[in-house]
Amino acid sequence: MIRQVIQVENRLGLHARAAAKLVRLACRFASSVHVSREGANQRIDAKSILGVLMLSAAQGTRLVLLIEGEDEAEAGQAIRRLFEERFGEEN
Amino acid sequence: MPQKPERVFQGTGVSAGVVLGTALKLESHKQLVLKVHTLGHMAEEEVQRFLRAVDLSKTQLEVLKRRLEDKVGREHSYILDAHILMLEDHGLLSEIISSMRTAHVSAEWAVCRATDRLRQACESLNDEYFRERGRDIENIVERLLMNLSGEAHESWAPLPEDLILVGRDFDPSNFALVELEKVRGLALESGSRTAHTAIIARSLRLPAVFEVRDFLSSVTTGDTVLVDGDEGQVTVNPEPNRLAEARQRLEAFQAVLRQSSPLPRSPAVTLDGVVISIQANTELLHEVRAAKSCGAEGIGLFRSEFLFFAHPRGFPSMADQLETYEMLGAEMHPYPVTIRTLDVGGDKIPAGFDLPKQPNPSMGLRGIRLSLKNRDLFATQIEAILRASLRGGMEIALPMISSVEEIWQAKEVIQQVRERLLRASVPLTAEVPVGAMIEVPSAVVILELLSREVDFLCVGTNDLVQYTLAVDRVNPEVSHLFQPLHPSILHSLRRIAEVSRALGKSVRICGEIAANPFFTVLLVGLGYSRFSMNAYAIPAIREFIASISFSSARELAEKAMFLRTAGEVRDFLTETLPKLVKIDLTPYLKEIRSPDDRTSLSYVS
């Protein structure tokens, strides 16, 4: 299982488009992907858009990712890249 | 699931009675959320139906998304991407499917329940952007429901029998879509006593409370709701002790509903022998039964727009209308039936019209104006009325007349239709009387001119009050200024009575106010002898009329004419009328009280 902490860097946060991208990406992997706000107990499924939206993660929010499964390493890398690229938003 | 806490809300009671039932939350203007409950062994079929609707919705969204991408570019289609993902959200889907399988509820019900919770979760978020996502969910729900209803025709069949409709507002047209046998009451955040919906609720004897502020977020579909139309109170998830307290009144109201006492048809006569004719205002077909059983001397006002609302995707054909009008004529024979031609606009527009959004609909294209602009539609309605006149006495009332030209133009259409039918050898009666609705101040001012052009006059008091006082009766900010006892209204009514008497024109009052003794006495005193009202009000008003004398009513009306404010008129009436009659007037007091003296005015009979 991989555990990694990621900060939401893009200006708009995990809004609808970013959330959609995250969910689409997570769904490509066999591993389970869960997210929680750092310090919070509630974990949501990153393959559920409603869950991701309910995180209401604005810019600067720190998130904990828990990835588990055969392709967890790959998944972890891809998701980290998506956050680092600020979901393709220009700013 | 833990028992939800009891919540009590205060609103305005607009239709009397107490009732207990199951909440059905209406989510939007466009899509009425239908149906609920138990299909037992059919759960799997229901799941498949749901999955087909999900697939269909996704396909529609994909198409929309591509179109949007072509038109405005990829950057803007992402929101539809989010919508598509919501339809793939396995957390949501499995919650919906499992409630269908375990609780045996219908797909629509399961969708509403699951998404209701989600929306509430959204509303509780701190960040405004994410809070707003509740609307995206609403969007998806609407699409799912639309696609579900496309497949199911008997959508109301699985509903429980004791629905309380709750929502922000309830468009009168929705009465055409609901299965009324299953509706027990109404609780709305907006609306007012005189709104069309309130009028219908009263005529259906559905207890209703309107203007219940900020209560929708505390009620979900499936909650138990106690509606107290007498006290204007709504209780969500009432505690057992509250229910025990209400039991007696609940049972009493049920008993009232059960007892239908058909009355012998005899005209209402005052103590000094003045005969008053009372007809019924109707719009739902089953009200015709009520009209007959309550002893109405004909239909004084058939609000024909209801026929149009009943056709959610178009307009009723000539044959559809003819069937209805003939039925009305035959049922009410030998009494006449007055068909008010299509009166839409304002707060009521049938789905078949593609009207541009009007900034001020009450003063826009409505009533006769709309008919004269859509002459084919108008001619179709006229043809149906003329043909129906062979089967029973028909009369045509033209709504919202404000000038002589409008009457000329409408009569020209009527004449053209008549000539066309005669050329085609369709048998017709010699004359169908044509009347004008008097409900706009200009019509009152030029009444002498208008009267000469028509066979009769019909005073639409609700609109007359609204337009004379420039008060939108559905706007809660000003609805307290909607004062039928305002001196301007009384003076208008006196003028109408005098002019029609001088010119020998028949005139009748076709508004709800005639059904309140405090107004009835004034109207009788002013010389009106024909009323048309909600059928259920007729027995009590007939009794009231039999208990007063015309001479005392006239004296009272004459005195009222000297008063300066609606408040003075009200105080005068509440002071004098109870001394005049032995009837208990308490139930009617509420209607003439203004909202600010709800508590101060006490009256002991």
Interface residues (C-beta under 8 A of the other chain):
Chain A: L12 G13 H15 A16 R17 A19 A20 V23 R24 D45 K47 S48 I49 L50 G51 L53 M54 S56 A58
Chain B: Y78 I79 D81 A82 L85 M86 E88 D89 H90 G91 L92 L118 A121 C122 L125 N126 D127 Y129 F130 R133 D136 I137
